[in-house]
Amino acid sequence: MAVQQNKKSPSKRGMHRAHDFLETPPLTVEPITGETHRRHHISPTGFYRGKAVLKDKDA
C-alpha cells in the first residue's frame, strides 16, 4: 500500500482541488466548423484545432 512520504500543506491541497469548484467547463469554438466544444476535446463532427481527426463513416 502506498504511504505518503511528506505531509501535503493546506496550500498545495487547495491547489490540487482547484478544478473541483469550476461551475461550467471551459468551451472553445472550432475555427473550421464554428461548433462549440469542450477545451482539449474533439468537436461533435470530429475536428480538433482545425484538423479532421475522425474519418467519416460514409467515406
HELIX and SHEET records of a PDB file:
HELIX    1   1 PRO A   10  HIS A   16  1                                   7    
HELIX    2   2 ALA A   18  PHE A   21  5                                   4    
SHEET    1   A 2 LEU A  27  VAL A  29  0                                        
SHEET    2   A 2 THR A  36  ARG A  38 -1                                        
SHEET    1   B 2 PHE A  47  TYR A  48  0                                        
SHEET    2   B 2 LYS A  51  ALA A  52 -1                                        
END                                                                             
